[in-house]
Amino acid sequence: MRKQPMHRAALAVTVLALACSSAAAEDFGRSGKLLLTGGVSQLEGAAGGGLTPWAVIGGYGTEDQIGANAFYTRVTVDDYHLDAAGVMVGIRDRVELSLARHRFDTEAVGAALGLGQGFDFEQDILGVKVKLAGDAVLEQDRWLPQIALGIQHKRNRQGDIVRAVGARSDEGTDVYLSATKLYLAQSLLLNATLRYTRANQIGLLGFGGDRRSGASLQFEGSAAWLLNRHLAIGAEYRSKPDNLGIAREDDWWDAFIAWAPNKHVSLTLAYADLGNIVIADDQRGVYLSLQLGF
């Protein structure tokens, strides 16, 4: 019974994406948004950088249009790898809906923990983002950034396992507030996000723990420099709660390059440092993400 709300929400987002696809494709040619200014697909499905959401609404649809994206991301570090895939719908540059699925492969660490070689943790993430004020790109004569409020509801599919390691729940909801500003004269984009969360390793190890059961406020930041209209480089930082006694949790950061040959496709490559994950220290590696617009 617990799975029905997520399944119904997933079906609703998928149907909406399919229903909007023809309109999005028709409007692509006359979209007023600049390449890369809508961000790429963030790990949990929202528009933004790879690690953190931005205040922008996903897709290239303007206030009279609807856009949609699909993405696939692989993060490979020393002892683990993560696959993430999902869809995102941007409605009239005001509301964004997203759905993502994570599969975290523990590889040899799973065997060391008694879970089995290559044991997978999986979670579903349903996201909603609403633009509250400002325009990150068009309002160059104002200091006010674009501001958006977002929610990401997460459900871990290995509830018994995450509770066994100390998590309080297999479900949780992150609430975040993002502010994003593009300085066109300097080709510089800056973003700051405050996230209220109790997720352990973004939810892959459940929510809350034996050290801290409640939610805490975390900071996330991004900076991107647009080298030209097709190419951007930048860096991100994401602070994270440390709720579990069995698994110290470090902050994350990355350095990325994003390439968008057109408004239908973008590719992001990053070096990511995820710190300690469960019993494995210094988890560093490659982040690769493909986004398709339709």
C-alpha positions as CSV (number, residue, x, y, z in Angstrom):
1,M,0.0,0.0,0.0
2,R,2.9,2.4,0.7
3,K,4.0,2.2,-2.9
4,Q,0.8,3.5,-4.5
5,P,1.3,7.3,-3.9
6,M,4.7,7.2,-5.5
7,H,3.5,5.0,-8.4
8,R,0.6,7.3,-9.1
9,A,2.8,10.4,-9.0
10,A,5.3,8.7,-11.3
11,L,2.5,7.9,-13.7
12,A,1.2,11.4,-13.6
13,V,4.6,13.0,-14.4
14,T,5.3,10.5,-17.2
15,V,1.9,11.1,-18.8
16,L,2.4,14.9,-18.5
17,A,5.8,14.6,-20.1
18,L,4.4,12.6,-23.0
19,A,1.5,14.9,-23.4
20,C,3.8,17.9,-23.5
21,S,6.4,16.5,-25.8
22,S,4.8,17.5,-29.1
23,A,4.2,21.0,-27.8
24,A,7.8,21.3,-26.5
25,A,9.2,20.1,-29.8
26,E,7.1,22.5,-31.8
27,D,8.2,25.4,-29.6
28,F,11.9,24.6,-29.5
29,G,12.8,26.6,-32.5
30,R,11.4,29.8,-31.2
31,S,12.4,29.4,-27.5
32,G,13.9,32.6,-26.2
33,K,16.2,31.0,-23.6
34,L,19.9,30.9,-24.2
35,L,21.8,27.6,-24.4
36,L,22.9,26.2,-21.0
37,T,21.0,28.9,-19.0
38,G,18.4,26.4,-18.0
39,G,21.0,24.3,-16.4
40,V,21.4,20.5,-16.8
41,S,19.7,17.7,-14.9
42,Q,20.8,17.7,-11.3
43,L,21.4,14.2,-9.7
44,E,18.0,14.2,-8.0
45,G,16.1,15.3,-11.2
46,A,15.8,19.1,-10.8
47,A,17.3,21.6,-13.3
48,G,20.6,22.9,-12.1
49,G,24.2,21.7,-11.8
50,G,25.1,18.1,-11.3
51,L,25.0,18.2,-7.4
52,T,22.7,21.0,-6.6
53,P,19.5,22.5,-8.0
54,W,19.2,26.0,-9.3
55,A,16.3,28.4,-9.3
56,V,15.9,28.1,-13.0
57,I,13.0,26.1,-14.5
58,G,14.1,23.1,-16.6
59,G,13.8,23.0,-20.4
60,Y,14.0,25.8,-22.9
61,G,10.3,26.8,-22.7
62,T,9.5,30.5,-22.0
63,E,6.5,31.8,-20.2
64,D,4.2,30.8,-23.2
65,Q,5.7,27.3,-23.6
66,I,6.2,23.9,-22.1
67,G,9.5,22.0,-22.3
68,A,10.6,18.5,-21.2
69,N,13.9,16.7,-20.7
70,A,15.1,13.2,-20.0
71,F,18.4,12.4,-18.5
72,Y,20.8,9.6,-17.5
73,T,23.7,10.0,-15.1
74,R,26.5,7.7,-14.1
75,V,28.8,8.5,-11.1
76,T,31.8,6.1,-10.7
77,V,34.0,6.5,-7.7
78,D,36.7,4.2,-6.2
79,D,34.4,1.6,-4.5
80,Y,30.9,2.3,-5.7
81,H,28.9,3.5,-8.7
82,L,25.5,5.2,-9.0
83,D,23.1,5.2,-11.9
84,A,20.4,7.9,-12.0
85,A,17.7,8.4,-14.7
86,G,14.6,10.5,-14.9
87,V,12.3,13.0,-16.6
88,M,11.6,16.7,-16.1
89,V,8.8,18.9,-17.3
90,G,9.0,22.7,-17.2
91,I,5.6,24.5,-17.5
92,R,5.5,28.1,-18.7
93,D,8.9,28.9,-17.1
94,R,7.1,28.9,-13.7
95,V,6.6,25.3,-12.5
96,E,8.9,22.3,-12.8
97,L,8.0,18.6,-12.2
98,S,10.6,15.9,-12.1
99,L,10.9,12.2,-11.4
100,A,14.2,10.3,-10.9
101,R,15.3,6.8,-9.9
102,H,18.6,6.0,-8.3
103,R,20.5,2.7,-8.2
104,F,23.5,2.7,-5.9
105,D,25.8,-0.4,-6.5
106,T,28.0,-1.2,-3.4
107,E,30.3,-3.5,-5.4
108,A,32.8,-5.2,-3.1
109,V,31.8,-3.1,-0.1
110,G,28.5,-4.9,-0.2
111,A,30.2,-8.2,0.4
112,A,32.3,-6.8,3.2
113,L,29.2,-5.5,4.9
114,G,27.5,-8.9,4.6
115,L,24.9,-7.6,2.1
116,G,26.4,-9.5,-0.9
117,Q,28.7,-8.5,-3.8
118,G,27.1,-5.6,-5.8
119,F,24.2,-5.1,-3.5
120,D,22.0,-2.3,-4.8
121,F,20.3,0.5,-2.8
122,E,17.5,2.1,-4.8
123,Q,15.3,5.1,-4.3
124,D,12.6,7.1,-6.2
125,I,12.5,10.9,-6.1
126,L,9.5,13.1,-7.0
127,G,10.3,16.8,-7.3
128,V,8.3,20.0,-7.7
129,K,9.9,23.5,-8.1
130,V,8.1,26.8,-8.3
131,K,9.6,30.1,-9.4
132,L,8.8,32.8,-6.8
133,A,10.5,35.9,-8.1
134,G,13.0,37.4,-10.5
135,D,14.5,36.2,-13.8
136,A,18.1,34.9,-13.7
137,V,18.8,35.9,-17.3
138,L,16.4,38.6,-18.5
139,E,16.6,41.0,-15.6
140,Q,20.2,42.2,-16.0
141,D,19.3,45.7,-14.8
142,R,18.2,44.4,-11.4
143,W,20.2,43.0,-8.5
144,L,17.4,40.5,-7.5
145,P,18.3,36.9,-8.5
146,Q,15.7,34.4,-9.6
147,I,14.4,32.7,-6.6
148,A,12.6,29.3,-6.5
149,L,11.2,27.0,-3.8
150,G,11.5,23.2,-4.4
151,I,10.5,19.9,-2.8
152,Q,12.0,16.5,-3.4
153,H,10.1,13.6,-1.8
154,K,12.3,10.4,-1.6
155,R,11.4,6.8,-0.9
156,N,14.2,4.2,-0.4
157,R,13.3,0.7,-1.6
158,Q,15.5,-1.1,1.0
159,G,13.7,0.0,4.1
160,D,14.7,-3.0,6.3
161,I,18.4,-2.6,5.4
162,V,18.6,1.2,6.0
163,R,16.8,0.9,9.3
164,A,19.2,-1.9,10.3
165,V,22.1,0.5,9.9
166,G,20.5,3.2,12.0
167,A,18.2,5.2,9.8
168,R,14.9,6.3,11.3
169,S,12.9,6.0,8.1
170,D,12.9,4.9,4.5
171,E,11.0,8.0,3.3
172,G,11.8,11.7,3.6
173,T,11.2,15.1,2.0
174,D,13.8,17.7,1.3
175,V,12.7,21.3,1.0
176,Y,15.1,23.8,-0.7
177,L,15.3,27.5,-1.6
178,S,17.5,28.5,-4.5
179,A,18.7,31.8,-5.8
180,T,20.4,32.0,-9.2
181,K,21.8,35.0,-11.2
182,L,23.5,35.1,-14.6
183,Y,25.8,38.1,-15.1
184,L,25.8,38.2,-18.9
185,A,28.5,40.8,-19.2
186,Q,30.9,38.6,-17.3
187,S,29.4,35.3,-18.6
188,L,29.2,34.2,-15.0
189,L,26.4,32.2,-13.3
190,L,26.1,32.0,-9.5
191,N,23.8,29.9,-7.5
192,A,23.1,29.4,-3.7
193,T,20.7,26.8,-2.3
194,L,19.6,26.2,1.3
195,R,18.2,22.7,1.8
196,Y,16.3,21.4,4.8
197,T,16.9,17.7,4.9
198,R,17.4,14.6,7.0
199,A,18.6,12.4,4.1
200,N,21.6,10.1,4.6
201,Q,23.8,10.2,1.5
202,I,20.9,12.0,-0.3
203,G,18.5,9.3,0.8
204,L,20.4,6.2,-0.4
205,L,20.9,5.2,3.3
206,G,17.5,6.3,4.5
207,F,16.6,9.3,6.6
208,G,17.5,10.4,10.1
209,G,19.8,8.3,12.3
210,D,21.1,7.4,15.7
211,R,23.2,10.5,15.9
212,R,20.5,12.9,14.7
213,S,16.9,12.1,13.9
214,G,15.6,15.4,12.7
215,A,16.3,17.6,9.7
216,S,19.0,20.2,9.4
217,L,19.8,23.1,7.2
218,Q,22.5,22.6,4.6
219,F,24.2,24.9,2.1
220,E,24.8,24.2,-1.6
221,G,26.6,26.4,-4.1
222,S,27.5,26.5,-7.8
223,A,29.5,28.8,-10.0
224,A,29.7,28.4,-13.8
225,W,31.6,30.4,-16.4
226,L,30.2,30.4,-20.0
227,L,33.2,30.1,-22.2
228,N,30.9,30.5,-25.3
229,R,27.3,29.8,-26.1
230,H,27.9,26.0,-26.2
231,L,30.4,25.4,-23.4
232,A,30.5,26.1,-19.7
233,I,32.9,25.2,-16.9
234,G,32.4,25.4,-13.2
235,A,32.4,24.0,-9.7
236,E,29.9,23.0,-7.0
237,Y,29.8,22.3,-3.3
238,R,27.2,20.6,-1.3
239,S,27.2,20.3,2.5
240,K,25.4,17.2,4.0
241,P,24.1,16.1,7.4
242,D,25.9,13.5,9.4
243,N,23.2,11.4,11.0
244,L,24.5,7.9,11.2
245,G,27.0,6.6,13.7
246,I,28.0,3.7,11.4
247,A,28.6,5.8,8.4
248,R,30.4,9.2,8.6
249,E,29.2,11.5,5.9
250,D,31.3,14.1,4.2
251,D,30.4,17.1,2.1
252,W,30.6,16.8,-1.7
253,W,32.2,18.9,-4.4
254,D,32.9,18.7,-8.1
255,A,34.5,20.5,-11.0
256,F,32.6,20.2,-14.3
257,I,32.4,21.0,-18.0
258,A,29.1,21.1,-19.8
259,W,28.6,21.1,-23.6
260,A,25.4,21.8,-25.4
261,P,25.7,21.7,-29.2
262,N,22.0,22.6,-29.5
263,K,18.8,22.8,-27.3
264,H,18.1,19.1,-27.8
265,V,21.1,17.6,-26.1
266,S,23.7,18.4,-23.4
267,L,26.6,16.4,-22.0
268,T,28.2,17.1,-18.6
269,L,31.5,15.6,-17.4
270,A,32.8,16.2,-13.9
271,Y,35.5,15.2,-11.4
272,A,33.6,14.5,-8.2
273,D,34.9,14.1,-4.6
274,L,32.3,12.5,-2.4
275,G,34.5,11.8,0.7
276,N,33.6,9.0,3.0
277,I,30.7,6.7,2.1
278,V,30.0,4.0,4.7
279,I,33.3,2.2,5.3
280,A,35.2,3.6,2.3
281,D,37.2,6.8,2.5
282,D,38.2,9.3,-0.2
283,Q,35.6,8.3,-2.8
284,R,36.6,10.3,-5.9
285,G,35.8,9.7,-9.5
286,V,33.9,10.7,-12.7
287,Y,30.4,12.1,-13.1
288,L,29.0,11.8,-16.6
289,S,25.4,12.9,-17.5
290,L,23.5,13.0,-20.8
291,Q,20.4,15.2,-21.1
292,L,17.9,15.1,-24.1
293,G,15.3,17.7,-24.8
294,F,12.0,16.8,-26.5
